[in-house]
């Protein structure tokens, strides 16, 4: 189907009796940006591109809009959301920044870094956004379409990844429609996401702690802070998104660090892997691999089919390789 400024997609899910709505596909032109902002102001949901993955945006101050995010994704309500804002000045309205947080924001924003900071008493955010925690996860995205939407909306957007909870994250508008068509008002199509894995999450409400590896390499944060960062997070009581043990899961079984796959397995290579069905990066480029990860995971799932297995070649634990391994380990985890 050719994309237009306001074309509609409706998908009925026979397994659930839910009210389906027309999901508009919007182009990242002034008309599409204005339409998306109008939908958000009316309490609707709009999926939009960031440099990491597509986010499912709703007004972070509106309890009903935020509740609809959880409903559309079937997301557990104890799992907090990231608030997206256009700049550091706006972020200060919702979170308490100390000198350390100010320095990191100056270095890495706009970009794929989320800071978990003390929530301002007068923030005015929905308690659902923070899962009633005394902290808020906040970031300034770099994607020009996301920035244009934030400027037009002129408010904070709660925006987890735009996919059913626990499933493979979307890096293209088509991925969003596969999972959420009929459940949200619109998708703003900004093309493929360049980074391809979610933002790095750094806890700064106490001792600096890596809560989720992501688009900013751990090595860069440690160099900035002058310290080795411990890892933290609790899958039972998440303090930030992306901490659930089973997440990013395709339908097929996922195996990791496979150098010699079985005959029936869909083997996804990294670097030179003669005979690999698919490859994250034939040259072993971790940036290319991160950008391709979720799209390749979807392709491999389709090839593996029901009851099949996807086998991933080893990926070094350095740079963005750490984030890739984190996502794959959660995709491979036992599912409840």
C-alpha positions as CSV (number, residue, x, y, z in Angstrom):
1,X,0.0,0.0,0.0
2,X,1.4,3.4,-0.9
3,X,1.9,5.7,2.0
4,X,-0.1,8.9,2.1
5,X,-0.4,11.7,4.7
6,X,-3.5,10.1,6.3
7,X,-3.9,6.6,5.0
8,X,-5.5,4.1,7.4
9,X,-4.7,0.6,8.4
10,X,-7.2,-1.6,10.5
11,X,-6.3,-5.0,11.7
12,X,-8.8,-7.1,13.6
13,X,-7.6,-9.5,16.3
14,X,-10.0,-12.5,16.5
15,X,-8.5,-13.6,19.9
16,X,-9.7,-10.5,21.8
17,X,-12.9,-8.6,21.8
18,X,-11.6,-5.1,21.7
19,X,-12.7,-1.8,20.1
20,X,-10.6,-1.3,17.0
21,X,-9.8,2.1,15.6
22,X,-8.4,3.3,12.3
23,X,-4.7,3.8,12.5
24,X,-3.5,6.7,10.3
25,X,-0.1,6.6,8.6
26,X,1.4,10.1,8.6
27,X,4.3,11.4,6.6
28,X,7.0,13.5,8.4
29,X,5.9,16.7,6.7
30,X,4.4,19.8,8.3
31,X,0.9,18.5,7.7
32,X,1.7,15.1,9.3
33,X,3.5,16.6,12.3
34,X,0.6,19.0,13.0
35,X,-1.9,16.1,12.7
36,X,0.1,14.0,15.1
37,X,0.4,16.8,17.6
38,X,-3.4,17.4,17.4
39,X,-4.0,13.7,18.1
40,X,-1.8,13.8,21.1
41,X,-3.4,16.9,22.5
42,X,-6.8,15.1,22.2
43,X,-5.5,12.3,24.4
44,X,-4.7,9.9,21.5
45,X,-1.6,7.8,20.9
46,X,1.0,8.3,18.1
47,X,3.9,6.1,17.3
48,X,6.9,8.1,16.2
49,X,10.5,7.4,15.2
50,X,13.5,8.1,17.5
51,X,17.1,7.4,16.7
52,X,16.8,4.2,18.7
53,X,13.4,2.6,18.0
54,X,9.8,3.8,17.4
55,X,8.2,5.0,20.5
56,X,4.5,4.9,21.4
57,X,3.7,8.5,22.5
58,X,1.0,9.8,24.7
59,X,0.7,13.0,26.9
60,X,2.7,12.2,30.0
61,X,0.5,14.5,32.1
62,X,-2.8,12.8,31.1
63,X,-3.7,9.7,33.1
64,X,-6.1,8.4,30.5
65,X,-3.6,8.7,27.6
66,X,-0.9,7.0,29.7
67,X,-3.3,4.2,30.7
68,X,-4.1,3.7,27.0
69,X,-0.4,3.2,26.3
70,X,-0.3,0.3,28.9
71,X,-3.6,-1.1,27.4
72,X,-2.4,-0.9,23.8
73,X,0.8,-2.7,24.6
74,X,-0.6,-5.0,27.2
75,X,2.3,-3.7,29.4
76,X,2.5,-4.4,33.1
77,X,1.7,-1.2,35.0
78,X,4.6,-1.7,37.5
79,X,6.9,-1.1,34.5
80,X,7.7,2.7,34.3
81,X,7.9,4.7,31.1
82,X,10.5,7.1,29.6
83,X,9.5,10.7,29.3
84,X,10.7,12.4,26.1
85,X,11.2,16.1,26.1
86,X,12.7,18.6,23.5
87,X,15.6,19.9,25.5
88,X,17.4,20.1,28.9
89,X,15.5,23.2,30.0
90,X,12.2,21.3,29.6
91,X,13.7,18.3,31.4
92,X,14.4,20.4,34.4
93,X,10.7,21.0,34.9
94,X,10.1,17.3,35.6
95,X,13.4,16.0,37.2
96,X,15.9,17.3,39.7
97,X,19.3,17.7,38.1
98,X,22.5,17.9,40.1
99,X,25.9,18.9,38.6
100,X,26.7,15.4,37.5
101,X,23.4,15.0,35.7
102,X,23.8,18.4,34.0
103,X,27.2,17.4,32.8
104,X,26.0,14.2,31.3
105,X,23.0,15.8,29.6
106,X,25.3,18.4,28.1
107,X,27.5,15.7,26.7
108,X,25.0,13.1,25.5
109,X,21.7,15.0,24.7
110,X,20.1,15.0,22.3
111,X,20.9,11.3,22.0
112,X,20.2,7.7,23.1
113,X,20.8,8.3,26.9
114,X,18.0,8.1,29.5
115,X,18.7,9.5,32.9
116,X,16.7,8.3,36.0
117,X,16.5,11.2,38.3
118,X,14.5,12.3,41.4
119,X,11.0,13.4,40.3
120,X,10.2,17.1,41.0
121,X,7.4,17.5,43.5
122,X,5.6,19.8,41.1
123,X,6.3,17.8,37.9
124,X,2.6,17.2,37.1
125,X,3.2,13.9,35.4
126,X,0.8,11.0,35.6
127,X,1.7,8.6,38.4
128,X,1.4,5.8,35.9
129,X,4.4,7.1,34.0
130,X,6.7,6.6,37.0
131,X,4.9,3.6,38.4
132,X,4.5,5.7,41.5
133,X,8.3,5.7,42.1
134,X,10.0,8.9,43.4
135,X,12.1,9.0,40.2
136,X,11.5,9.7,36.5
137,X,13.3,8.3,33.5
138,X,13.8,11.1,31.0
139,X,15.6,11.8,27.7
140,X,16.0,14.2,24.8
141,X,15.8,12.3,21.5
142,X,18.0,13.2,18.6
143,X,15.8,12.1,15.7
144,X,14.6,15.2,13.7
145,X,11.0,13.9,13.4
146,X,10.8,13.2,17.1
147,X,12.1,16.7,17.8
148,X,9.7,18.3,15.4
149,X,6.8,16.4,17.0
150,X,7.9,17.4,20.5
151,X,8.1,21.1,19.4
152,X,4.7,21.0,17.8
153,X,3.1,19.2,20.8
154,X,4.8,21.4,23.3
155,X,4.7,19.0,26.2
156,X,6.2,15.8,27.6
157,X,5.6,12.5,25.8
158,X,5.6,9.2,27.6
159,X,6.9,6.8,25.0
160,X,7.9,3.2,25.5
161,X,8.7,1.1,22.4
162,X,5.7,0.9,20.0
163,X,5.2,-2.9,20.1
164,X,3.1,-5.4,22.2
165,X,4.9,-5.8,25.5
166,X,7.6,-8.3,25.5
167,X,7.8,-8.7,21.8
168,X,10.4,-7.5,19.3
169,X,10.9,-3.7,19.3
170,X,10.0,-1.8,16.1
171,X,12.6,0.0,14.0
172,X,10.3,0.8,11.1
173,X,6.8,2.0,10.8
174,X,5.7,-1.3,9.3
175,X,6.9,-3.1,12.4
176,X,4.6,-0.8,14.5
177,X,1.6,-1.6,12.3
178,X,2.3,-5.3,12.6
179,X,1.7,-5.2,16.3
180,X,-0.5,-2.2,17.1
181,X,-2.6,-1.4,14.0
182,X,-6.2,-0.9,15.2
183,X,-5.1,0.0,18.8
184,X,-3.5,3.4,18.3
185,X,-4.5,6.5,16.4
186,X,-1.5,7.1,14.2
187,X,2.1,6.2,13.1
188,X,4.4,8.9,12.0
189,X,6.7,7.3,9.5
190,X,10.3,8.5,9.7
191,X,11.9,5.6,8.0
192,X,14.3,3.1,9.6
193,X,15.8,4.0,13.0
194,X,19.6,4.5,12.8
195,X,20.7,3.2,16.2
196,X,18.3,0.3,16.3
197,X,18.5,-0.6,20.0
198,X,16.8,1.3,22.8
199,X,18.5,4.1,24.8
200,X,21.1,3.4,27.5
201,X,19.5,4.0,31.0
202,X,21.7,5.4,33.7
203,X,20.4,5.7,37.3
204,X,21.5,8.9,39.0
205,X,19.2,9.1,42.0
206,X,22.0,7.7,44.1
207,X,25.3,6.1,43.2
208,X,25.5,6.0,39.3
209,X,24.3,2.7,38.1
210,X,23.8,1.2,34.6
211,X,20.2,0.1,34.5
212,X,20.1,-0.9,30.8
213,X,22.8,-1.0,28.2
214,X,21.8,0.7,25.0
215,X,22.7,3.3,22.3
216,X,25.4,5.1,24.3
217,X,28.3,2.7,25.0
218,X,29.1,1.9,28.6
219,X,32.7,2.8,27.9
220,X,31.7,6.4,27.0
221,X,29.7,6.9,30.2
222,X,32.5,5.5,32.4
223,X,35.0,7.8,30.7
224,X,32.8,10.7,31.3
225,X,32.1,9.8,35.0
226,X,35.7,8.7,35.7
227,X,34.4,5.5,37.3
228,X,33.5,1.9,36.7
229,X,29.7,1.7,36.5
230,X,27.9,-1.2,38.4
231,X,24.9,-2.7,36.8
232,X,21.6,-2.7,38.6
233,X,17.8,-3.2,38.2
234,X,15.2,-5.6,39.5
235,X,13.0,-7.6,37.1
236,X,10.4,-8.0,39.8
237,X,10.3,-4.2,40.7
238,X,11.7,-2.3,37.7
239,X,13.1,1.1,38.4
240,X,13.4,1.8,34.6
241,X,12.1,0.2,31.4
242,X,13.8,-2.8,29.8
243,X,14.5,-4.7,33.0
244,X,12.0,-7.6,32.7
245,X,13.8,-10.9,32.4
246,X,11.9,-12.0,29.3
247,X,11.6,-9.3,26.7
248,X,12.1,-8.6,22.9
249,X,10.8,-12.2,22.3
250,X,10.1,-13.6,18.8
251,X,7.9,-16.6,18.3
252,X,10.8,-18.9,17.7
253,X,13.3,-20.2,20.3
254,X,16.5,-18.1,20.5
255,X,19.9,-19.6,21.2
256,X,23.1,-17.5,21.8
257,X,26.8,-17.8,21.1
258,X,26.3,-20.5,18.4
259,X,29.4,-21.1,16.3
260,X,28.1,-24.4,14.7
261,X,24.3,-24.4,14.2
262,X,22.2,-27.5,13.8
263,X,20.8,-28.2,10.4
264,X,17.3,-26.9,11.0
265,X,18.3,-23.7,12.9
266,X,18.2,-20.3,11.3
267,X,21.8,-19.1,11.9
268,X,22.3,-15.3,12.2
269,X,26.0,-14.4,11.8
270,X,28.2,-11.7,13.0
271,X,31.4,-11.2,11.1
272,X,32.6,-14.0,8.8
273,X,30.2,-16.8,9.2
274,X,30.1,-18.9,6.0
275,X,26.7,-20.5,5.5
276,X,24.8,-18.1,7.8
277,X,21.2,-17.6,6.8
278,X,21.2,-14.0,7.8
279,X,23.9,-11.6,9.2
280,X,23.8,-8.8,11.6
281,X,27.0,-7.5,10.1
282,X,29.3,-9.5,7.7
283,X,32.2,-7.2,8.7
284,X,31.6,-7.5,12.4
285,X,30.5,-3.8,12.7
286,X,28.7,-3.5,16.0
287,X,27.0,-0.2,14.9
288,X,25.6,-1.9,11.8
289,X,24.6,-4.9,13.9
290,X,22.7,-2.8,16.4
291,X,20.8,-1.0,13.7
292,X,19.8,-4.2,12.0
293,X,19.1,-6.3,15.2
294,X,15.4,-6.1,15.6
295,X,14.6,-6.2,11.8
296,X,16.8,-9.3,11.4
297,X,15.2,-10.9,14.5
298,X,11.8,-10.5,12.8
299,X,13.2,-11.9,9.5
300,X,14.7,-14.9,11.3
301,X,11.5,-15.5,13.2
302,X,9.5,-15.7,9.9
303,X,12.1,-18.1,8.5
304,X,12.2,-20.3,11.6
305,X,8.4,-20.7,11.8
306,X,6.4,-22.2,14.6
307,X,8.6,-24.4,16.8
308,X,11.7,-23.3,15.1
309,X,15.0,-22.0,16.5
310,X,17.1,-18.9,15.8
311,X,20.8,-19.3,16.5
312,X,23.0,-16.2,16.9
313,X,26.7,-16.2,16.4
314,X,28.9,-14.8,19.3
315,X,29.0,-11.0,19.6
316,X,31.8,-9.4,21.6
317,X,30.8,-7.7,24.9
318,X,32.1,-4.2,24.0
319,X,30.6,-1.0,22.8
320,X,27.1,-1.6,21.3
321,X,27.8,-5.3,21.5
322,X,26.8,-5.1,25.2
323,X,23.4,-3.7,24.3
324,X,22.9,-6.3,21.5
325,X,23.8,-9.2,23.9
326,X,21.4,-7.8,26.5
327,X,18.5,-7.7,24.1
328,X,19.3,-11.2,22.8
329,X,19.7,-12.7,26.3
330,X,16.2,-11.4,27.2
331,X,14.8,-12.7,23.9
332,X,16.2,-16.1,24.8
333,X,15.0,-16.1,28.4
334,X,12.2,-18.5,29.5
335,X,8.8,-17.0,28.9
336,X,6.0,-16.9,31.4
